[in-house]
């Protein structure tokens, strides 16, 4: 099974837009998510751990 990293990142950003947290394990996916967050100007907190990054939407 081939995983498209861009589609994975878009799905995780959609979760953020719907108010849910998202987790990414690889630097590539984390970078893609960050890029989309900036583009959409989402208010999201990033919690970096040893195994990946959690993205947590902030309530306005």
N, C-alpha and C positions, 0 to 999 in steps of 0.2 A: 504494500500500500504506500503510495506516494502522498506526502503531506505538503500542501502548498502553504508556505509560511505567510504569504501575503493574505490569503483567505483566512488563515488562522488568526492573524493579527486583527483583521477587520471584524471577525466574529467576536473577539475579545473586546474590541472598542464598542461594538454594539451592546455587549453586556454592560459596559460602563455607562453608556447612554441610557440604559434601562434601569440604572441604579444598583447594579450588582457589581461585586468585586471580580477581578480577573487575575489570573496567575499565569506567568510565562517563565519557562525554564531556560530558554536559550537567549543569548545576547542579540542574535539577529531578530527574533520575534519581539524582544523588549524594545529594541531600537525602532522597529516598525510601529509598535504601539505608541511610543513616545512621539513619533512623527505625526501620527494621526491625532493624538491628543492635542498637540500644538496647533495643528491645522484647524481643528474643530473648536479650539479654545475651551476645552473641558477643564473643570476644576477637579483635579485628581491628585491624590497623595500616592507617592510611590514608596513602598517599603521593600528595600533590597535585603535579601537573605543570602545565605551560602548556597542555596539550591535554586534561586531564581528571584523574581520580583513580583510582589503583589501590587496591584493597582486598585486603589480604593476611592470611589467617587465621594466628593465632599458635598455635604448638603449646603445649599445656599441659604 
